[in-house]
Structures are given as C-alpha cells and as structure tokens.
Amino acid sequence: MSTFKANDHLTNGLIEIITVAMQRNQLGEAEAVLAAVRLLRPNVTALDSFDAWLAIKRGRFADAARLLRSLDGAKDAPAISKALRACCLFAIGDSDWTISANEVIQENNDPDAVALVRMLSGQPVEPREPSAAADEAAASPAVDIATLNYLRA
C-alpha cells in the first residue's frame, strides 16, 4: 500500500479554509477540514494550535491553556502559542499567566506575541514597521504550515 503525499499547496489551501471558517465562527466546518488536514499531515503538531483556537472561540479557556502548554517545546510550535496561553490563564484567573507573559517578552521571538502580552499586562505596545517578511507573506497566498502565526481569537 502506498502512502498519499499531500501537495503543500493543497495543505496550505485547506489551512486557509480553516482560518477563514474560524474567523467567521463556522467552527463545525473548521473542525471537519482540520480533521482532513490531520489525515494529510499527521505529524504536524502545530495543527494542535487550531484545537486551542477552537477551545478559545468556545470559551473553554482552561482546555485551550492545556492544549497550548502541550505545544511548548515542540519544534514546529508557533511562537504565539505561549502568548495565547497567557491570555487563557488570565481569563480563568490563574496567576501563572504572568510567568508565560514574561517568558514571551524575554524570548522576544514574535512581535505579535510580545504585543499581545504587553496589552494584556497593561504595558505600552511599541509601534513597529512592517518587516520585509511580512510584506512577502502578504504578497504570497501560501500559508506557512510550520508556523501558523496568523492565529487570531
């Protein structure tokens, strides 16, 4: 039996469909497409970010925080996951949110993640210039499956 190797463009297109469905609160449809992507790419742990995003959209912040914690340390985990975890912990009243927020600020790996936790903690957010990478990403319709940095709750 041969294994089906999904084309990156197909996978990225499906991820874009998931993103749009989530943004439009079509969560059932997003879950169905996510299940298909998992069949095509079973070893991509960054897809777990979508499960956390679904939990956030449904107001299940404790579940989302647990899912995001499991992503920490994964080589393909999006940098924003720790910032989202801080937000979830904040939402459920867990004081550990400050630990995650401080780690995001100290690591400074993702400007969006840093801005998110700065807003959460009441710190001023520094305005920034659009990067060349952001300009290139905006010009390209392909989604980078390894980072999935566009998660917005």
N, C-alpha and C positions, 0 to 999 in steps of 0.2 A: 504494500500500500504506500502510495506517495503522499507526502505532506504538502499541503497547499501553502505557497509563499505569497502572502498578500503584497501587492504593489504599494509602495509608500504613498503614492498619490491617492489611492483608494482609501487607505487607512486614515490619512490626513483629512480627506474629504468627510469621512464618517465622523471624525473627531470634531470637525467644524459643525456638522449637523447636530451633534450632541450639545455643543456650546450654544448654538442658536436656540435649540429646544429648551435648554436650561434657562437662557435669558428670557424666553417667552413663557416660562413656567409650565412647559409641557413636559413634566417630569416623567410620566409613564413612557412617553415616546423616547425620551433621552435614555432611560434605563434599558429599553429594548435595543436601541442602537449600541449602547455601551456593552451589552451582552454579546452582540455580534463582533464588536471590536476585540473583546476579550478572547473570542474564539480565533480571530485572526492573529492576535498578538498576545498569547497567554503569559509571556514572561515580562511584560512591561508593567512594573509596579507603579509607575506614575499614573496609570489609569485609576488607581485607588483614590487619587485626588478627586475624581468625579464622584465617587461614592461619598466622600466627605462633603463635597459641594451639595449633593442631593440631601444629605442629612441637614446641612445648614439651611437649605431652602425650605425644609420641612420643620425647622425649628428644633431639631434634635441635636443641640449643641454638644451634649456630653458624648453622644455617639460620634459626632464629627471630630471632636478633640481626640478621642481614642483612635480613630482611623488615621488622623494626621500624625499622631505620636508614632504609630507603627511605620509611617513613611520615613521618619527621621533616620538618617544613616544609610538609606537606600541610595545607590549610586545615581539613579535617574529621578530621584525625588525633586520636585520643583522647589526652588528656594522660598517661594511664597507660602509653602505649607506650614512652616513654623509660625509665620505671622498670622495665618488663619487660625492656627491652634490657639495662639494668644487671644484672639478675638473670641473664640468659642469658650475658652476658660473664663474670660472676662464676663461673658454673657451668663454663665452659670454661677458666677460669684466665687470662683476658685482663685485664690490669691497667687497661685503659681503662674498666672498669666504674665506677671511682671518678669518672671525668670525667662520665659520664652521671648517676650518683647525685648528684654535687654540682650539676649543672645542674638536676635535679629539685628539689632543696632550695632553690636560689637562686630559681628561677622561681616556686615555691610556687603552681602553678596548680591542683593537685588534692590534697586532703588524703590520699586513699588512696595516691596515688603517693609522696607525701612519707613517709608512714608505712612504706610498703614499703621504700624505700631506707634509711630510718633503721634499720629492723630488720636489713636486710642488712649495714649498716656497723657494727652494734652500738651505735648511738646510742639513747637513750631515746625512745620514742614518746609524744608528748603526747596525753593523753586529750582527746577533743573532744565537744562537744554535737552531737546530731543537728541538721542545718540544716533550715530550712523547705523548701528544695528537696528534700532527702532525704525528708522527710515527705510532700511532694506526690508524689514519684516512687513512693513505696511505696503510696500510695493509688490511683495510676493504673496500669492494666495495660499501657498503651502503652510501648513501648521507644523511646528517642530514637536513631534510626539515625545521627544526626550525631556522637554522642559515644561510644556503646558503652562507657561507663565501667564496666560491670559485669563485665569480663573477669576471670576467676579461674582460675588454672592449677592 
